[in-house]
């Protein structure tokens, strides 16, 4: 049996994070999961929408990530919203502590994906956008879409 290319598949993505935050740096972290949780994630039943990460006692934890209970999991299913530990190098955690203590910075999970048989989380350090910033990014996206549409229509002629 041929091995799947894990690099392209994404289990869950937090699309709202790029809308609400300016993402300045990203870090890859492993996540501690139980057997039924990873099975549920592989079926696409994870949600990163309202989740955030926090550094506590020199360790990084992921809060509010919802993983639906596995259908055949019965008594082995865990609480869907439980706090999950993230696995990172000590130097990376020290950097995160320094950056997260600065005013306005937040640790936001961006996506959940497989890598070498393990589930990984892409963490972003984001600074919150104000309402006018959000409007500006929407206007830029719409302008880029219009330009692309014009090029495509011109190519057809």
Steps between C-alpha positions, in 0.01 A plus 500: 500500500639840402553760770275806480652842458405656834621851417193608302219378724357722774271362771368836622574864424428821689403736217371761742848540655644676195194726492526596868879512547820613328702176512866589550671167570399135483617197696432129454399305809403142573180436692423242769186306400324179596423223249136592449588868453746432218247273329239773521747758365584275205127488421506882486312567822727762657430871533759771572260794470504642856819335621811666639829393657645610831836449670463372858788386724742471209260285293267593215133400515228521237159614629151480343591273208192287435546137395170317459475164680589199283186304408642158595698639795237430772662531845844599361373835369628806686348844556483674157624836635772377738832685525771327295874523549720613211850360453770753414871552559596691813665782300182550295289511818735762648455712186121460524504610864686817405275582206168414668576731792528794263183705474248375247670174393304176502585137418251382239482150347483535121467143377510134601679267260683163480878472480689170502204320660455756778247779538655848504363846580623816327504775766511863398595802708241757413422857584129585499359700211279800551176539303657734242784248444244229427320724251829585333596134456154421357537789252846374394367148450207628291732717287731204435199291401383770255847525343515122462155500341602775255814308397299183451239680286775663294663160438173363359482768231 
